[in-house]
Each structure stands twice: as structure tokens, then as C-alpha cells.
Amino acid sequence: MQVLSYLIPISLFLGGVGLVAFVYTVRSDQYNDPEGDAQRILSGQYDDKPKV
């Protein structure tokens, strides 16, 4: 049962790190254009085989 005294603070710390990372990505506007990626992948402008 002593291992829980180590695991609980470690898990809370890692959860906090994940929360801080999520808040950072939201504040740096990384989720502004979700439709742009969807349209870009469907467009024929970009090709898997570039012309040399």
C-alpha cells in the first residue's frame, strides 16, 4: 500500500502537465481551422507523386 503514496502524486503531476499542455495549445490557436485540414486532404492540388 505504500506504493500508492508514490503513484497518486505522480499521476496528479502528469495529469497537471497534460492539462497545462492542452491549455497552451488552446491559447496558441492551434484549433482555429479544423475544416481547413479536411478540405486540404480532399483537394486534388496536392499529389502523392510530385512531378519532377
C-alpha positions as CSV (number, residue, x, y, z in Angstrom):
1,M,0.0,0.0,0.0
2,Q,3.0,2.3,0.3
3,V,3.3,2.4,-3.4
4,L,0.1,4.3,-3.6
5,S,1.7,7.2,-1.7
6,Y,4.1,7.5,-4.7
7,L,1.7,6.7,-7.6
8,I,-1.0,9.2,-6.6
9,P,1.2,12.3,-6.6
10,I,2.9,11.1,-9.8
11,S,-0.4,10.6,-11.6
12,L,-1.7,14.0,-10.4
13,F,1.5,15.7,-11.6
14,L,1.3,14.0,-15.0
15,G,-2.4,15.0,-15.3
16,G,-1.5,18.6,-14.5
17,V,1.3,18.5,-17.1
18,G,-1.3,17.3,-19.7
19,L,-3.8,20.0,-18.7
20,V,-1.1,22.7,-19.0
21,A,-0.1,21.4,-22.4
22,F,-3.8,21.4,-23.5
23,V,-4.4,24.9,-22.3
24,Y,-1.2,26.0,-24.1
25,T,-2.4,24.6,-27.4
26,V,-5.8,26.2,-27.0
27,R,-4.3,29.6,-26.2
28,S,-1.8,29.4,-29.1
29,D,-4.8,29.0,-31.5
30,Q,-3.9,25.5,-32.8
31,Y,-7.5,24.5,-33.1
32,N,-8.7,27.5,-35.1
33,D,-9.2,25.9,-38.5
34,P,-10.4,22.3,-38.2
35,E,-12.2,22.5,-41.6
36,G,-9.1,23.6,-43.4
37,D,-7.3,20.3,-42.9
38,A,-10.3,18.4,-44.0
39,Q,-10.6,20.4,-47.2
40,R,-6.9,20.3,-47.9
41,I,-6.7,16.5,-47.8
42,L,-9.6,16.1,-50.2
43,S,-8.3,18.6,-52.8
44,G,-6.5,17.4,-55.9
45,Q,-3.9,20.2,-55.6
46,Y,-1.5,18.0,-53.6
47,D,-0.3,14.8,-55.2
48,D,1.4,11.8,-53.8
49,K,3.7,11.6,-56.8
50,P,5.2,15.1,-57.4
51,K,6.1,16.0,-60.9
52,V,9.9,16.1,-61.3
